[in-house]
Amino acid sequence: MANVVVVGSQWGDEGKGKIVDWLSQRADLVVRFQGGHNAGHTLVIDGISYKLSLLPSGVVRPGKLGVIGNGVVIDPHALLAEIGRLTDQGVKISPENLQIADNATLILSLHRELDGLREDANSGVKIGTTRRGIGPAYEDKVGRRAIRVMDLANPDSLRGKIERLLTHHNALLRGLRRPEISEDTIFDELMAVAEEILPYRATVWKLLGEAKNAGKRILFEGAQGTLLDIDHGTYPFVTSSNTVAGQAAAGSGLGPGSLDFILGITKAYTTRVGEGPFPTEQENEIGQFLGEKGHEFGTVTGRKRRCGWFDAALVRQAVSTNGISGIALTKLDVLDGMEELKICTGYKIDGREIDHLPASQGEQARVEPIYETLEGWNEPTVGARTWNDLPAQAIKYVRHVEELIGAPVTMLSTSPEREDTILVEDPFHD
């Protein structure tokens, strides 16, 4: 059985929720492997919308096991609140359908506070953080002072770990002229959730290895998008984790040889939330049209997304850095009714042409897109479930996208509804 990794090939918000939900029907386990509750998506099942931020998509389906891997940073209060919201919608969540890596890092209140203080105090570049403590939690993980899920089970040794953590954080707070935090405050905060969190903990690397050996289908669910990757994204306007497909192995404990199919979720145009470069952004009526028709507002933050033309150069980069096997092209229907469409194929900078977005922040800000213009279509694509349902010009657009990015379209999504999907190749290879 193939194991499938789903990643975003742009700046996130590509429509991963629907595709992951569609695939989760076929999977036995659905695994989150990076990020936190700073990104989310909406699943629409039988007309009911479920908003997920931290929980794997599989938890809304009976008989599926959701797994939160060690690469995720977990705000225990946010997790319990999300479990509560889904429970109120009739979804049953228990250790039978949710397991959490015992070596996953916890987000604490001090991380959220520091996140906001830094963003407000930054007199230079605003990163556009969601202020949920993701970055500071990853910093503590790398700094080897993090509190992890397993630590909740050992209150006696926990105090020493909190003391080590606060040696760092109280020094930062003094520098920011903020009150210091007491050891008891953090200890009490953790003990308040320990009893509810601990039943979910598991040795996830072992669990996944056994599932693989038993022939189970595993779906790895990425958050954000490739261009927000801490290494390969538009640094420093990025998230604090690796969002590329390789992180599915490191962030779960299942080796890279078990990642059989990499599916890149790709929007038929481009969007971005927050600060940072965006070569094809349309700050005009075209951008407004795409934003309104595509309902481009963040699931978690509610922030309006910046909108622009499809950037084939960026997606081509994502295909390479992820090792993408095929893409799921989403929101094609948003382009219905546009007279002409543009696709960015490369850039001009300082009088020369280049075929990729450079890593330098200064150069990223100066690039100018090189466009190809294609004829649009008036007939609707919304709800199409076969190629025969698509207008000829829409098919030409899709085929040209394939040619420019160097990857085939495996799936094509034509509405938020799960069944409005054209399947070209089954990622699970059944």
N, C-alpha and C positions, 0 to 999 in steps of 0.2 A: 504494500500500500504506500502511496506517495504521501509525504508530509509537505504542507504548503505554507509559505511565508507571505503574508500580505504587508506591503509597505506603501507609503505614499510617495509618489515620484515628483511631487512639486513642493509647495510650502504647507502641506497639510490641507485639511478640509476638502479632500478630493472625492469624498463620498465613500469612504472605507466602510462605514457602518452597514450600509445596505449590502455591499459585496461580502463582507465578513459574515453577516447574518445568512445570506444565501448559501455561502460555503459551509457555515456551521451546521446546516441541516445534514451535511454529508460527513462531518467530522465527529470523532468521539471525544476529543479534548480540544479546548480553545485556550491558548496561552498568551498572556500579556508578557512582554519581555523588556520593556523600557518605558521611561516617562513616569508620569504620575497622574494626578487628577487635574492637570492643566490643559488637557485636551479631551474632547469628548465627541460623541456622535449619537445620532438618533436612529433607533430602529423602529420601523413601522410594521407591525405584525397584526393582521386581521383588523386593521383600522386603528389599532392602539399604538401610541408613540411611547417608546421607552428611551429615556435619556441616560446614557452611560458615560461615566468619566474614568473610573478606575477598574470597574468590574469587567471581566472578559465577556464578550457578546454571548457566549454559549450558555450563560446562567439563565437566560430567559427561555431556554428550550429544555423541556423535560428530557432526562436521560443523557445530558451532556455534562462533562466535567469542565468547569472553568478553573484556570490555574493562573496565579499571579507569581511571576518568576522573580528571581533574585535581582534582575536588572531594573526592577520597578522601585520607585521610592513611594512609600505608603503613608498617607496621613490617616491614622486610625480613626479619628473622629469623622473625617470626610467619608471614609469607607463605610463606617457604621451608619452614617446618615443616608448614604446611597443604598445600602441594603434595606434600610427602613422605607425609603421611597418606593423601591421595587416591591417590597412586601405589601405595602399599601395598595399596589396595583395588582396584587394577587400572585406575584412570583415568589415561589418558595426557595429560599436560599439557606443552605445548611452546609456542614462539612461534607455531606454526600455529593454536593455539586459545586463546591468551591474549596480550593486548596491554595494556601499561601506559603511561599518559600520561607523557611525559618531564618535564612540568611539575607532576607530583604531588609533594606534600610527604612527606618521610620522618619517621617516628617513631624517635627514638633512645633509648638506654638512659637518658639524662639526663631525657627526658620522662617515662618510666615512674617514675623515682625521685622526680621533683618532684611528680607526680600523687599518689603515696602519702604523701609528706611533708606536702603541703598538707591532704589529707583527715584525716590523723592530728592535725595541728596546729590544725585548725579548731575553736576552742572554742565557736563559735556554731552555725551551721546546717551540718549534714552534707548534701552534695549527693547522695551515693550513687554516686560515680564508680566505674567498674570498674577503676581504677588501671592502665590500659593505656597511658597517655600521650597519649590523644586530645586532651584539652583543651590541654595545654601545646604540643603540636605545632601546633594551629590558632592558638594565640597567637603562636608564632614566624612562622607564615605571614603573619598580619595585621601583625606587627611587621617584616616584610620582612628577616628574618634566617634563614629556614628553609633547610635543605639539601633539594634536590629530586633526583628520580631522575636527571635529566640530569647533575647534578654528579658522580655516580659515574664518569663517563667522562673527567673532567678532574682527575686527582689534583693537578696543579700548582696550579691555582686553588682547589682544595678547601680547602687549608690556611688560606688567607685568609678563606674563608667560615666555617670552624670557629672561627677566632680571633674574628671578629665575633660569632658565636653565643655563645661562652663569655664574652665581655665582659658579656653580659646574665646568663647562667646562673650564673657564678661569683659575681656580686654577690648573686644570690638565695641561693646556698648559704652565702655568708658570713653573710647575714642570718639564715639558719636554723641557723647554727653547725654546718655540715656541711663535710666536706673538699671542696676545689675539684677540678675535673676538668681533666686535662691535654689539650692539643691532640692529642697522640699517641694517647691512649686513644680518642678519637672517630674520628680518622683510621684507626686500625687496625681499629676496629669496622666502619667503612664499607667499607674495602678487602677485608675478609673476605667480604663478600657481593656486592661489585660485579660480579665475573665471572659470578655466577649470575643476578643481577637484570637486568643490561644487555641481554641478548638479547631481553628482553620489551618494551623501551621502544619507543614509537611516538609519532608526531604524531597524537594521537587526534582532535583537532577536524577534521583533514584526512581521516583515515580514515573518520569518521562522515559527513562531508559527501559523500564519494565513494560510500559505501554507500547513503545516502539517494537520491542522484542515479541510482544503479543500480537503484532500486526494491526494495532490501532491506528486510526487516521488522526494526525495531529495538525491543527491549524494554529499558526503563530500570528498573532494580531499586533501589528505595529501601531504606534501613535505618532502624531505629527507627520512630517514629511521629510524626504531626503535633503531638501535645501535648508532644513532647520537642524541638520546633524551638527554636532559640536565640532567635528573635524571637516566634514565635506560640505557644510552649508555656508550661507552668506554671513560668515563670522565678522563681528561679534553679535549680529542680529539673529541668534540661533537659540535653540533650547539647550539644556545642560546634559543631554545624553546622546549616545549614538543612535540614530534613527534608521540607519541602513540595515539591510537584511542580515549582514554578518552578526549583528547584535542579537539576533534570535538565538544563536548558539550560546554566546557568552552570557546573555541575560536569562537563560533558562537552565543551562547545564547540560543540554543535549548537543553533541558534537556537530560541527558543520557538515559532515558527511551525511547527516540525516535530513538536511534541508534539500528536498527534492525538486520543488518548483517554487520560483520566486515570482509572485504576481504583483506588478506595480499598478496601483490605482492612479488613474490619470484623468484629470478633468479636461473636457474638450476646449476649455479656455483656461485662463490662469487667475488665481486669486491669492491674496496674501493678507494676513492680519498683522497689525502692528507696524513697527518701524523696519527700515532696511531697504536695500535696493530692489527694484522691480522694473526691469527694462521695458516690458511691454504694457505697463500700466496705462490705462486710459482714463484720465481725469476729465471726462467730458460726457456727452450723452450716450456714447457707446458703453463706457464703464457703468454709467447709471442704469442703462438698459439691462446689462448682464447682471448687475447686483440685484435689481428689483425682480427680474424674471427668475433668477436663480436662487432667490431668497437667501442672499449671502450675508448671514449673520451667524456669529460663533455660537455653537451649542452650549459651551461652558460660560463664556464671557459675555455673550450677547453683542460683542463688538462688530461693527460693520466691516466687511471685508473689502479690501481694495481689489479692483477687477481690471483685467486686460486680456489681450489676445493670447492665443496659444503660443508657448515658447518651446519650439522643438529642440533648440540647442540645449536648454536646461534639462529637458526630459531625456535627451540623448546622453547627457552626462549621468543622469540618474540610472539609466539602463546599464551603464558601464560600472558605476560604483556599487550597485546592488547585485549585478549579475542577473538582471531581470529576464525571466523566461518568456513572459508575455504580459500584456497590459490589459486592464479592465478600463475601458474608456467610458467615463460617466458624463452625465448632463449634456449629452448631444442635443437633446430637445430644447435646451435653452437658446441654441443658435437658430432655431426655426424662425423664419420670417426676416432674416437679415439679408440685405441685397448682396453684400460682399463680405468676405471674411479674410482676415490676414493671419499669417503664420510667420513667426520669427524663425529664421534659419541660421542665424549667426549674428555677429556684432561688428561694429566699427569702433575703433578706439585709436585716437592720436593718428588718424589718417591711414590706418591699416585694418584689414579684415581678420577676424579670428572666429573660430568655430565653437568656442566654449566660453563660459563665464570665468574670468580670472579669479584667483583666490584673494587678491589684494582688495582691501576695502575701498581704497581710493580709485582703483581701476574699475571696480564694480559700479561705482557711482557715475563714472564717465562713459560707460559703454552706450552705444546707440544701436538699437535693433535694426537688422536687415530683414525686410518683409517680402514675402510672396503674397500675392492677392489671388483669392479663389472666389468663384461665383457661389453665392448662397443658394438657399432653396426656400420656397414658400409652403410646400406641403408639410404637414406635421410629421414629426418622428416620434412624438410622445406616445408611449404605450406600445411601440413596435416590438415584436417578439421574433421576427425572422428578417433576414436580409431583404426578402421580397416586399416587406412592409416599408422599407426606407426609400426616400426619393433618390434618384440617380446621383444628384449632386452631393447628397449626404454621404453616399457610399464612396464617391470620389474623394471627399474630404478625409474620411477614415483611412482609405488606402494611402493617401498622400502622407498622413500622419505616420502610418506604419513605416513608409519608405524613409522619412526624414529622421525618425528616432532609432531605427534599426531594431525594432522589436514588433512582433505580431500582436494584433488585437485578439485576445483570448476570449474576452467577454465585452459586451456592449450594453450599457445601461441607458434606458430611455425614459425613466421616471423614478420617483422615490419608491414606488411599489416593487416588492421583491420579484414578482413574476414578470415584470416588464424588463426582461433581460434576454439578450441574444447570446447564446453560448456557442462559441466557435470550437473551443477545446476545453475539456474538463481538466482543471488543474490536478485533481486527484487521480487522473489517468485510469478511471474504472472503465 
